[in-house]
Amino acid sequence: MKKLISGNEATAQGVWEAGVSFAAAYPGTPSTEILENLALFKDDVIAEWAPNEKVVLESAIGASIAGARALSSMKMVGVNVAADPLFSFAYSGVTGGLVLVSGDDPGMHSSQNEQDNRHYAPFAKIPMLELSDSQECRDMMRTAFEISENFDLPLLFRMTTRVCHSKGLVKPGERAETPYKPYVKNLAKFNLVPATSRKLRVELETKLERLAEFSETCEFNRVEWHGSKIGIVTSGVGY
């Protein structure tokens, strides 16, 4: 049975279906309702607010290192606050999958600027998914954790106000019970002193090469053929 739900509600649904065990967020439009809806799955997901966005991401990083799938969610200006751990964690990589939701606000409906956080993905050298409607929020969130774990990288999940708050029909699914991955003390992966980071920096380029190949065949990167007179490359709500 399909449900008429917002992008934020659909994102929470996708997080739950992906088998996520821990979620942290800092409230701010347009992303607030993601954690509010995740809190309804209290038997399966630990969902908590944090005092700022840096703590949000670092809490999720801790859960990821311990072997759980983890979500961190905030509005776009909050990613500036969380940038310090984000850039470093891109070097070390994950244990359990980690997804960072950025609720961008084109048009500044409730924000002090109009920054475009898509630029954070190539800047931090991590993969990104961008959504166009509620169904994609659910579908892509499930896949986001698989990408994170397969490529050993945190993933940026870029939403916008119109997607977050608009409603659409969504076909929900069942929860994929994802067991915790065993924690292994690994200083060569998580102890980011310069000698370690220099080696991880080289490995990161190899991961990006694999990601580039994957993007060519990813189910969400598609061609819709309606003729050869004009071509449009688009993503997100612009689609």
C-alpha positions as CSV (number, residue, x, y, z in Angstrom):
1,M,0.0,0.0,0.0
2,K,1.4,3.4,-1.0
3,K,1.4,6.3,1.4
4,L,1.3,10.0,0.8
5,I,4.2,11.4,2.8
6,S,6.7,14.2,2.7
7,G,10.3,13.8,1.6
8,N,11.5,14.0,5.3
9,E,9.1,11.3,6.3
10,A,10.2,9.2,3.3
11,T,13.8,9.7,4.3
12,A,13.1,8.5,7.8
13,Q,11.3,5.5,6.3
14,G,14.3,4.7,4.1
15,V,16.7,5.0,7.1
16,W,14.6,2.5,9.1
17,E,14.4,0.1,6.2
18,A,18.2,0.3,5.7
19,G,18.7,-1.2,9.1
20,V,20.1,1.9,10.8
21,S,20.6,1.6,14.5
22,F,21.7,5.2,15.5
23,A,20.7,8.6,14.3
24,A,21.7,12.1,15.5
25,A,20.5,15.5,14.3
26,Y,20.5,19.2,15.0
27,P,17.1,20.8,14.4
28,G,16.7,23.3,11.6
29,T,14.4,23.7,8.6
30,P,14.1,22.0,6.2
31,S,15.5,18.8,7.8
32,T,14.0,18.8,11.3
33,E,11.2,16.3,10.7
34,I,13.7,13.5,9.6
35,L,14.7,12.8,13.2
36,E,11.3,13.5,14.6
37,N,9.9,10.7,12.4
38,L,12.9,8.4,13.1
39,A,12.1,8.7,16.8
40,L,8.8,6.9,16.0
41,F,10.9,3.7,15.3
42,K,12.1,3.7,18.9
43,D,12.3,-0.1,19.1
44,D,14.9,-0.2,16.3
45,V,16.6,3.2,16.1
46,I,18.3,5.3,18.8
47,A,17.4,8.8,17.7
48,E,18.8,11.8,19.6
49,W,19.3,15.6,19.2
50,A,22.8,16.9,19.7
51,P,23.9,20.4,21.0
52,N,25.5,21.3,17.7
53,E,26.2,19.8,14.2
54,K,29.8,18.8,15.0
55,V,28.6,16.6,17.8
56,V,25.9,15.3,15.5
57,L,28.4,14.0,13.0
58,E,30.9,12.9,15.6
59,S,28.3,10.8,17.4
60,A,27.4,9.1,14.2
61,I,31.0,8.5,13.4
62,G,31.4,6.8,16.8
63,A,28.5,4.5,16.0
64,S,29.9,3.8,12.6
65,I,33.3,2.9,13.9
66,A,31.7,0.6,16.4
67,G,30.0,-1.3,13.6
68,A,26.5,0.1,13.3
69,R,24.8,1.9,10.4
70,A,24.5,5.5,11.4
71,L,22.7,8.7,10.2
72,S,23.6,12.3,10.9
73,S,21.1,15.0,9.8
74,M,21.2,18.9,9.7
75,K,20.4,21.8,7.5
76,M,23.0,23.1,5.1
77,V,24.7,25.8,7.2
78,G,25.2,23.1,9.9
79,V,27.5,21.2,7.6
80,N,29.9,24.1,8.0
81,V,30.1,23.3,11.7
82,A,30.5,19.6,11.0
83,A,33.1,20.1,8.3
84,D,36.1,19.3,10.5
85,P,35.2,15.7,11.3
86,L,33.7,15.2,7.9
87,F,36.9,15.9,6.0
88,S,38.9,13.7,8.3
89,F,36.5,10.8,8.3
90,A,36.5,10.7,4.5
91,Y,40.2,9.7,4.9
92,S,39.6,6.9,7.5
93,G,36.4,5.5,6.0
94,V,33.6,3.7,7.8
95,T,32.9,0.4,9.5
96,G,29.1,0.6,9.5
97,G,27.7,2.8,6.7
98,L,27.4,6.5,7.5
99,V,25.1,9.0,5.7
100,L,25.1,12.8,6.3
101,V,21.9,14.5,5.3
102,S,22.2,18.1,4.3
103,G,18.9,20.0,4.1
104,D,19.7,22.7,1.6
105,D,17.4,25.8,1.3
106,P,17.4,27.3,-2.2
107,G,15.4,30.5,-2.0
108,M,16.2,31.0,1.7
109,H,12.8,30.1,3.0
110,S,14.2,29.9,6.5
111,S,18.0,30.4,6.2
112,Q,20.5,33.2,6.3
113,N,22.2,32.3,3.1
114,E,21.7,30.1,0.0
115,Q,24.8,27.9,0.0
116,D,24.9,24.9,-2.2
117,N,26.3,22.0,-0.3
118,R,26.7,19.9,-3.4
119,H,30.2,21.4,-3.5
120,Y,31.0,19.6,-0.2
121,A,31.1,16.2,-2.0
122,P,34.0,16.9,-4.4
123,F,35.7,19.1,-1.7
124,A,35.6,16.3,0.9
125,K,36.1,13.6,-1.8
126,I,32.9,11.6,-0.9
127,P,30.0,10.3,-2.9
128,M,26.7,12.2,-3.0
129,L,23.1,11.4,-3.8
130,E,20.5,14.1,-4.7
131,L,16.7,13.5,-4.5
132,S,13.8,14.8,-6.6
133,D,10.8,13.4,-4.8
134,S,9.6,11.4,-1.8
135,Q,9.9,8.0,-3.4
136,E,13.5,8.7,-4.3
137,C,14.2,9.8,-0.7
138,R,13.1,6.4,0.4
139,D,14.8,4.4,-2.4
140,M,18.1,6.3,-2.4
141,M,18.5,6.3,1.4
142,R,18.4,2.5,1.3
143,T,21.1,2.4,-1.4
144,A,23.1,5.2,0.3
145,F,24.2,2.9,3.1
146,E,25.2,0.2,0.7
147,I,27.4,2.7,-1.2
148,S,28.9,3.9,2.0
149,E,29.9,0.4,3.1
150,N,31.0,-0.8,-0.4
151,F,33.3,2.2,-1.0
152,D,34.3,2.6,2.7
153,L,33.3,6.3,2.7
154,P,30.7,8.5,4.4
155,L,28.0,9.7,1.9
156,L,26.4,13.1,1.5
157,F,22.6,12.9,1.0
158,R,21.6,16.3,-0.4
159,M,18.0,17.4,0.0
160,T,16.3,20.7,-0.6
161,T,13.3,22.5,1.0
162,R,10.8,21.6,-1.8
163,V,11.7,17.9,-1.6
164,C,11.8,17.9,2.2
165,H,8.3,19.4,2.6
166,S,6.4,18.3,-0.5
167,K,4.4,15.1,-0.4
168,G,4.3,12.3,-2.8
169,L,3.2,8.7,-3.1
170,V,5.7,6.3,-1.6
171,K,5.7,2.5,-1.6
172,P,7.4,1.5,1.7
173,G,9.2,-1.7,2.3
174,E,10.4,-3.9,5.2
175,R,13.4,-3.3,7.5
176,A,16.6,-5.0,6.5
177,E,18.0,-6.3,9.8
178,T,21.7,-5.4,9.5
179,P,23.9,-6.9,12.2
180,Y,26.6,-4.8,13.7
181,K,30.0,-5.3,12.1
182,P,32.6,-6.4,14.6
183,Y,34.8,-3.6,16.0
184,V,38.4,-4.1,15.3
185,K,41.1,-1.8,16.7
186,N,42.8,-0.5,13.7
187,L,45.2,2.4,14.2
188,A,46.3,2.3,10.6
189,K,42.7,3.3,9.6
190,F,41.3,5.5,12.4
191,N,44.4,7.1,14.1
192,L,44.7,10.1,11.8
193,V,48.1,11.3,12.6
194,P,50.0,12.7,9.6
195,A,51.9,9.5,8.9
196,T,48.6,7.6,8.7
197,S,46.7,10.2,6.8
198,R,49.3,10.5,4.0
199,K,48.8,6.8,3.2
200,L,45.0,7.1,3.4
201,R,45.1,10.1,1.1
202,V,46.5,7.9,-1.6
203,E,43.9,5.2,-1.0
204,L,41.2,7.8,-1.2
205,E,42.0,8.5,-4.8
206,T,41.6,4.8,-5.6
207,K,38.2,4.9,-4.0
208,L,37.2,7.9,-6.1
209,E,38.2,6.1,-9.3
210,R,36.0,3.1,-8.3
211,L,33.2,5.6,-7.5
212,A,33.5,7.2,-11.0
213,E,33.1,3.8,-12.6
214,F,30.1,3.0,-10.4
215,S,28.4,6.3,-11.2
216,E,28.2,5.3,-14.9
217,T,26.1,2.2,-14.1
218,C,24.2,3.4,-11.0
219,E,20.5,2.9,-11.2
220,F,19.8,6.5,-10.3
221,N,22.0,7.9,-13.1
222,R,19.8,7.3,-16.1
223,V,18.9,8.6,-19.5
224,E,15.3,9.3,-20.5
225,W,15.1,9.5,-24.3
226,H,12.6,11.8,-25.9
227,G,14.4,12.8,-29.0
228,S,17.8,14.2,-30.1
229,K,17.0,17.9,-30.7
230,I,17.9,19.0,-27.2
231,G,19.6,17.4,-24.2
232,I,19.1,18.4,-20.5
233,V,21.3,17.3,-17.7
234,T,19.6,17.7,-14.4
235,S,19.2,16.4,-10.8
236,G,17.2,17.0,-7.7
237,V,14.1,19.1,-7.6
238,G,15.1,20.7,-10.9
239,Y,14.3,17.4,-12.6
